[in-house]
Each structure stands twice: as C-alpha cells, then as structure tokens.
C-alpha cells in the first residue's frame, strides 16, 4: 500500500510526562490519533521573549491521518499549558501496510 502522504506524525513537546500522557490519552480517546508515544528526558534550549532558556520537557509523538492534523493541533492547543506549544506535522512517506491500515482504522 502506498500511503501517498496520507499519514503523519504530530511532534509535540510538553512540560512534563503527566501533561504529555494527558494530551496523548485525549487524542487517542477522541480518535484524533491511533497511538501516542511519550518520551521522557528531553532538554530543550530555546529563545523566549529575548532570553535563552533551558528546560526539561517530554516529547509526545501522535500518529494520525494527514486530514486530521488540523483538528489534532487545535485540540492540543486547548489542552496544553504553554502559550505557544510545539505542534508540528511530519509526513510519513511509506510504512508497513498492515500498520498503516491499523492507523487508518483507529482514527476518526
């Protein structure tokens, strides 16, 4: 099966494991994502309001269909503690056909 960019990863950073778990669970429960991976222990270095900051964060990777990304991003912004959360789309080129079929079936 050629997915033709039909599927995407949503790369999201969160302030804590708990926040990432809460957001990931909501996305899966609402069928905006088929799966959410939570990766602890990331350190982010970034510029915010003119100053260089460093913070511990947790990465959340949600797997979904491209057509659902805008709805997913809107929901993440509503659930997130940050004023400007990182929510970006990474396109999936190809993958295991059985996995992609599962992803399709588990999303809204």
C-alpha positions in Angstrom: 0.0 0.0 0.0 1.4 3.4 -1.0 0.3 5.9 1.6 0.9 9.0 -0.6 1.5 11.2 2.5 -1.8 10.2 3.9 -0.3 9.6 7.4 1.6 11.9 9.6 3.4 12.1 13.0 2.4 15.0 15.2 5.5 16.0 17.1 4.5 17.8 20.3 6.6 18.9 23.3 5.0 19.1 26.8 6.1 20.5 30.2 6.0 17.1 31.9 5.3 13.4 31.5 1.9 13.9 33.1 0.9 16.6 30.6 2.1 14.5 27.7 0.2 11.5 29.0 -3.0 13.6 29.5 -2.8 15.0 26.0 -1.9 11.7 24.4 -4.7 9.9 26.1 -7.2 12.5 25.0 -6.0 12.4 21.4 -6.4 8.6 21.3 -9.7 8.6 23.1 -11.1 11.1 20.7 -9.7 9.1 17.7 -7.6 12.1 16.6 -4.6 9.8 16.8 -4.3 6.0 16.7 -1.3 6.0 19.0 0.7 8.4 21.2 4.3 7.8 22.2 5.6 9.6 25.3 9.4 10.1 25.5 10.8 11.5 28.8 14.1 13.2 29.4 14.5 15.8 26.7 16.3 19.0 27.3 15.2 22.0 25.2 17.3 25.1 24.6 15.4 27.9 23.1 15.0 31.7 22.8 11.8 33.0 24.6 11.0 36.7 24.9 14.6 37.7 24.2 16.3 35.3 26.6 18.0 31.9 26.1 16.1 29.3 28.2 16.8 25.7 29.0 14.1 23.4 30.3 13.3 19.7 30.7 10.4 18.6 28.5 8.7 15.5 27.4 8.2 14.6 23.7 4.8 13.3 22.6 4.5 11.8 19.1 1.0 11.1 17.9 0.3 9.1 14.8 -2.7 10.1 12.7 -4.0 10.7 9.2 -3.0 14.0 7.5 -6.6 15.1 7.1 -7.0 15.0 11.0 -3.9 17.1 11.7 -5.6 20.5 12.0 -8.2 19.1 14.4 -5.5 17.4 16.4 -3.4 20.6 16.6 -6.4 22.6 17.7 -7.2 20.0 20.5 -3.5 20.0 21.6 -3.6 23.8 21.9 -6.8 23.6 24.0 -5.3 21.1 26.4 -1.7 22.4 26.6 -0.2 24.5 29.4 2.1 26.5 27.1 1.1 29.8 25.4 2.8 28.6 22.2 3.0 24.8 22.2 5.2 23.0 19.7 2.8 21.0 17.5 4.3 20.2 14.1 3.4 17.7 11.3 6.0 15.3 10.0 4.8 13.4 6.9 5.2 9.7 6.7 6.3 8.5 3.3 5.9 4.8 3.4 5.4 2.1 6.0 4.3 -1.4 7.0 1.0 -1.8 5.1 -0.7 -3.6 7.9 0.4 -0.9 10.4 -0.9 1.9 8.2 -4.2 0.1 7.7 -4.5 -0.2 11.5 -3.7 3.5 11.8 -6.4 4.3 9.3 -9.0 2.1 11.1 -8.2 3.6 14.6 -8.6 7.2 13.7 -11.9 9.2 13.2 
